Amino acid sequence: MELIFSLKDIASAARQFWKEVGESRVFAFHGEMGVGKTTFIHALCDAKGVKDTVGSPTFSIINEYVYGGVDGKKIFHIDLYRLKDEREALDVGVEDCLYSDHICLVEWPDRAPGIFPADALHVYLELSESSSRRLRIREN
């Protein structure tokens, strides 16, 4: 799957993303600093109806959001940027999130590549033209 979108189209791109990925629940977001990973994840949360404030978990490592009303569905937004290795990721509970039944949106997955489930989808975000972003998805 490939999407090309600008900031004004991001809500539509997020809805299309959820349509395309089906029942997948673990997403590893790859991309350079400043390419828009957190911004796109914010749009994904909006598309799911998250009412919580969505922000970067750079310092908290894991943010938890609730969506879907009384069903208690969760999205874990995880940022591994500050971690050195897989051991640190395990120590802060990232693996518990990845192997739960909840959606996990993970930035900087290259910090702990060995802890991801085999069915994780890898999402690559890069600049495309002047103000557009190109998003590609591939399986592990």
Secondary structure, DSSP 4 states (H G I P E B T S, - for coil): -EEEE-GGGHHHHHHHHHHHHTT--EEEEE--TTSSHHHHHHHHHHHHT--SPP---TTTSEEEEEESGGG-EEEEEEE-TT--SHHHHHHTTHHHHHTSSSEEEEE-GGGSGGGS-TTPEEEEEEEETTTEEEEEEEE-
